[in-house]
Amino acid sequence: MDNTVDTTTGTILFKADFPNRDKSLWPGQFVNVSLLLTFQKNAVIVPSQAVQTGQQGSYVFVVRPDMTVDVRAISPGRVVDGETVVEKGLQVGERVVTDGQLRLYPNAQVNVKTGESVPKPAS
């Protein structure tokens, strides 16, 4: 792998040898590659749209059992496929708001419309 980014295409050079029995790839063809470099066990993850940025740093709105919200400072980690790893600030099972954050303030009443945005351990 060459870590130099080609600024005209935004790509990097990556070479690999693998079987191409069905002849689906041709020399010089571009492909999208995902490379797993690490695995983080027991990570708390949330949808990335739940993470907000303010003057004091990153935060989320956590939904309390009485359906009011609390602003919670978090330390976000890496982002993968639309999900953000939360290094500090949330526990597994806490609900976070993923839509309508601009209208929220501490102790605001909320309603769950569809789906659930509950931090879960990374798989």
C-alpha positions as CSV (number, residue, x, y, z in Angstrom):
1,M,0.0,0.0,0.0
2,D,1.3,3.5,-0.9
3,N,0.1,6.1,1.6
4,T,0.6,9.0,-0.9
5,V,-2.8,10.3,-2.0
6,D,-3.2,11.2,-5.7
7,T,-4.7,14.7,-5.4
8,T,-6.3,14.5,-8.8
9,T,-8.4,11.4,-8.0
10,G,-8.3,11.2,-4.2
11,T,-7.0,7.6,-4.5
12,I,-4.1,5.6,-3.2
13,L,-2.1,2.8,-4.8
14,F,-2.9,-0.6,-3.3
15,K,-1.5,-3.8,-4.8
16,A,-2.8,-7.3,-4.1
17,D,-2.6,-10.8,-5.6
18,F,-5.8,-12.8,-5.5
19,P,-7.7,-15.3,-7.8
20,N,-9.7,-13.8,-10.6
21,R,-11.3,-17.0,-12.0
22,D,-14.4,-15.4,-13.5
23,K,-12.3,-12.7,-15.1
24,S,-14.4,-9.9,-13.6
25,L,-11.5,-7.6,-13.0
26,W,-9.0,-6.3,-15.7
27,P,-5.6,-4.8,-15.3
28,G,-5.7,-1.1,-14.4
29,Q,-9.3,-1.2,-13.2
30,F,-10.2,0.8,-10.1
31,V,-11.9,-0.9,-7.2
32,N,-13.1,0.3,-3.8
33,V,-11.3,-1.5,-1.0
34,S,-12.0,-1.7,2.7
35,L,-9.2,-2.8,4.9
36,L,-9.9,-3.9,8.5
37,L,-6.9,-2.6,10.6
38,T,-8.2,-3.1,14.1
39,F,-11.2,-4.3,16.1
40,Q,-12.4,-2.5,19.2
41,K,-14.3,-4.7,21.6
42,N,-17.1,-3.4,23.8
43,A,-17.2,0.0,22.1
44,V,-20.3,2.2,22.5
45,I,-21.5,3.4,19.2
46,V,-24.2,5.9,18.2
47,P,-25.5,7.1,14.8
48,S,-23.2,9.9,13.7
49,Q,-26.2,12.3,13.2
50,A,-26.7,12.2,17.0
51,V,-23.3,13.8,17.7
52,Q,-23.4,17.6,17.8
53,T,-20.6,20.1,18.1
54,G,-20.7,23.2,20.3
55,Q,-18.4,25.7,21.9
56,Q,-17.5,23.2,24.7
57,G,-16.9,20.3,22.3
58,S,-19.0,17.3,21.2
59,Y,-22.2,16.4,22.9
60,V,-25.4,14.4,22.4
61,F,-28.9,14.8,23.8
62,V,-29.7,11.8,26.0
63,V,-33.4,10.8,26.5
64,R,-34.2,10.2,30.2
65,P,-36.9,7.7,31.3
66,D,-39.4,10.6,31.8
67,M,-38.9,11.5,28.0
68,T,-37.0,14.7,28.7
69,V,-33.5,15.3,27.4
70,D,-30.2,16.0,29.0
71,V,-27.2,17.5,27.2
72,R,-24.2,15.1,27.7
73,A,-20.6,15.9,26.8
74,I,-18.9,13.0,25.0
75,S,-15.5,12.2,23.6
76,P,-16.1,10.8,20.1
77,G,-13.8,8.4,18.5
78,R,-13.6,7.1,14.9
79,V,-16.5,7.2,12.5
80,V,-17.3,4.1,10.4
81,D,-20.3,3.7,8.1
82,G,-22.3,6.4,9.7
83,E,-21.7,5.3,13.2
84,T,-19.5,7.1,15.8
85,V,-17.6,5.3,18.6
86,V,-18.1,7.2,21.9
87,E,-15.0,6.9,24.0
88,K,-16.5,8.7,27.1
89,G,-19.8,10.1,28.1
90,L,-22.4,7.4,27.3
91,Q,-23.3,4.0,28.6
92,V,-24.8,1.1,26.6
93,G,-28.6,1.3,26.6
94,E,-28.9,5.1,26.9
95,R,-31.1,6.6,24.2
96,V,-29.9,9.5,22.1
97,V,-31.7,12.0,19.8
98,T,-30.9,11.7,16.1
99,D,-33.2,14.3,14.6
100,G,-34.5,17.7,15.6
101,Q,-31.7,18.7,17.9
102,L,-31.9,22.4,16.9
103,R,-35.2,22.7,18.8
104,L,-33.9,21.0,22.0
105,Y,-32.7,22.4,25.3
106,P,-32.0,20.8,28.7
107,N,-35.2,19.2,30.2
108,A,-37.1,19.6,26.9
109,Q,-39.9,17.0,26.4
110,V,-39.4,14.6,23.5
111,N,-41.4,12.0,21.7
112,V,-39.9,8.9,19.9
113,K,-41.3,8.9,16.4
114,T,-39.7,5.9,14.7
115,G,-36.9,3.5,15.4
116,E,-34.7,3.6,18.4
117,S,-31.3,5.2,18.7
118,V,-29.7,3.3,21.6
119,P,-26.0,3.0,21.9
120,K,-25.0,-0.6,21.3
121,P,-21.8,-2.5,21.5
122,A,-19.8,-2.7,18.3
123,S,-20.1,-6.0,16.6
